[in-house]
């Protein structure tokens, strides 16, 4: 990537994160020094860390500020939505030079952290229940194993054997949804295939509420997930909303784009969309 930037005559500074926790510090440094462009090379978790810092500083950034993404992590769902992978870094760099920018939606989540109301943002989705548990399992395995591919093994095992239900209370716009569910995905974007019709430019949230299947029905769910037809799965109850609240998450984990909320009782959660708020450099895919 650096070699291609040099070939194109692009002026840039390159900073390397030492760990998962160093991304916010580095992006804070770039924002405080009023960089006009920030490119995140990483997965959805690193992107989430960066976006939360950028949203904090957005009113103090240059008028022509924009960010771009080169996918390079375990989960690269946001990059896949735009049709790019890590191998397309030349395409992203060419797009940065051309600088075709559009403002995209950013999901907003207010939650309770031991009596203090906090705000965090997301581009892809919020997961409650199984999806969040898989994120935690992957992150824990990665910190121990140190290999992205090997860390997926305990995740696959969890998908087969973990079907725990949680008593959830959801207010989706004006509709109340209560009951025992295995997982909920609230998508501003594709949501790792769980909200396949969500797009980050319509001001809406797509919500998939997933009830527990029998173990032999899991394989059908995985097949439909891989085919982009997850909403056809009979255990999925889809909604589309401007906003929603979660007043009870039972003992379920909650994650935002690859980052698990540390507090185990974050309810109530108030989730909405900040429409067309973040300037993004659109990857221009060559024909």
N, C-alpha and C positions, 0 to 999 in steps of 0.2 A: 504493500500500500504506500509506504513512504517513497519507494523507488518510483512508483507511478506518479505520485504527487510532484516529485522533483522533475520528472520528464515533462509534466504539464506546466511547470513553472508556477506552481501554487505556493504561496507563502503560508506557513503553518507552524504551530507549536505542537509537539507530541508529548503527552503525559501518560504514564503507565500506572495503572492501579495496582497496589501491592496485594490487595485482598478485596473481598466483597464490601467491607466497611469503608474503604478508602474512596469510593466513587463520589459520595456526597462532598467530601472535603475537596477533591480536585475540581468538581464542577462549581463549587462555591468560589474557589480561587479564580476560575475563568469568568464567572459572572461578575465578581467584584472588580475584575480588570476590564470589564465591558467588551468582551469579545463579541464580534458580529456574527460569528458562526461557531456552533459547537457540534461536533460529530461524535456520536457515541458508537464505539466498536465493542459490541457485547450482546448479551442476551436480554430477555425482557426484564429480568431483575435489575441489571445495571441501568437499563433504560428507565425503569421506574424510579430508581434513585436519582438519576439525572433530572428527570421531569419534575420531581418534587422540589428540587433546588431551583430549577428554572422558574417554576411557578411562584416561588417565594420572591425571586428577584425580578420578575417580569416587568414591573413598572419602572425599573431603573436600567433596563437593558437598552442598547441602541435601537433607534426606530426601525432599522433594517435587519434586526436580529432574526435568525432562523436556526433551526437545528436539523440534523440529518442522522440517519442510522445506517450502520453497516452491521448486519446480523452476525454474531459470533458467540453463541452461547448454547446452553441446553435447550431453552425455549426461545424460539425466534418467531413467535406468532405475529408480532406487529410487522416484521419484515416480510413474512410470507404474505400478509394481506396486500402489500404493495408489489408482490411478485419478485422479491429479491432474496438471495441467500448470500452467504459470505463470499462465494465465488464471483458475485456480481459487484465487487468493490470498485472496479473500473467504471461500471455504469453509475454507481452512486457518486463517485468523484466527478465524472463528466456532468452529472446533474447539478452538483454543487457549483461547478463553474458556470453552467447555464442559468442556475438559480431560478427555477420555476417554483414559486412559493405559494402555498395556500394555508389558510388557518384551519386547523382541525379541532374537533371537540376533545375535551379532557373530562374524564369522569372525576367527580368530587365526592369524598366520603368523610362525613363527620362521625366521630366515634368517641366513646367514653374510655378514658385511660385513668383508672383509679380516681374518679371524681372530676377529672379535668377533660374538657371537650377539646379534642384535637382534630385537625384536618389533614387528610392526605389525598393524593391524586393518583389516577391510573389511566393508562391508554387502552389496555386490553380488557381486563375484567377483574371482578371480585369473585372469589370462590368461597363458599361456605360448606363445611362438611368434608366429603371425600376429596374433592379437588384440592382444597387447602391442605389436607393431610398428606396428599401425594407431594405437594410442593415442599412441605416440611421434611418428608422422608428423603426427597432428592437432595435438598440442601444439607441435611445432616450427613447423608452418605458421601456427598461431595467433599465435605470438610474432613471426613475420615479417610476416604479412599483416594481422593485427589484426582480422580479420573472422571470426566464427564460421562463417557460411555458406560463404564462399570457402575457408576452411581445410579444408572437407570435400572439395574437388575432388581434391587429391593423395591423399586417403584412398581415394576411389572408384577412382582409377587403380591404386593399390596392390592393391585387392581383385581387380581383373581380372588383373593381371600377376604378382603375387607369390604363388608357391605353394611356397616353400622348405620342405623337410622338416628335422626335427631328430631326432637320436638321443636319446630320452628314456627315463628309468627311473623308473617310478612305483610306489609301494607304496600301493595303495588298500585300506585295512583290511588284511586278510591276503593280498590278491591282488597278485601282481607283474605289472606291465604294462610290457614293454620293446619298443622298436622305433622305426621312423622315423615321425614324425607331424608334421603341419603345424601343429596348434594344440591346446591343452588349455584348457578353461574349468572352473574349480572354483567352483561357485556356492553362495552362502548365500541368494541371491535369484535373479531371473530371468536374470542374467548376459547382458544385452543379447540375449535370445532364445536363447542357446546352452544354457541350463539352464532351460527353460520351466516345469518342474514344481517348481523349488526355491522354498521359502518360508522366511522368516526367523523361524520359530517352531516348528520340529520337531526342532531339535538335530542336523540332518543336513546333509551336503554333497552336492550333486549334481555329478557330474563328467562332462563330455563330452570324450572323446578323439577327435580328428578326423584321419583320414588324408587324404592328398592326393588330390583328385579330378582327373580329366582336365579340361582347360580348358572343354570344352563342358558339363561337369556342374556348373560353378559357378553357372550361372543357375538350375538346379533348387534348389541349396542356398540361394541368396538368396531364391527364392520361398518355400520352406518356412520360412526364417528369418522372413520378413515375416508369414507366416500363423500363426506360433506353433507350427509343426509340425516344428521342426528335428530332433527326435529320430527322425523318420521318414526322414531322409536316410541313405542306405546307408553313407556314409563316417563316420558318427558312431557311436561306441561308448559308450553311457551306463552310468554306475555311480552308486550311492548309498552313502555311507560316513559313519562317525562321524569318521574322521580319515584323513589320508594323508600320505605323505612323498614328496619328489622328490629323488632322490640324484644325478641327472644331467640338466641342462637343455641340454647341448651349448653352443652359442653363442646360444641363443634369449634374447630379451628377456622380462622378467617384469614384469607391471603389476598393481596393485591399484586398482580403481575409478578409473581415469583417471590414476593416478600410476605412472610407470615406476621400478622400483628402479634406483638409480644404479650399484650394483655389478653387473658383468657375470657374476660367478660366485657367485651367492647360495646354491648348494647346499651342504649339504642344507637343504631347506625342510621344515618340519613344520607341517602345516595342520590345524586343528581348529575346533570351534565352542564359544564360551562361551555357554551356553544361557540365554536369558531374562535378559540382564544389563544392557540399556540401556533406560531408560524413554523411550518414544516416544509422542507425541501423535497418535492415529489420526485421519486426516482423515475427517470425517463427510460423505459425499456425499449431498446432498439428493435425494430421490426425484422 
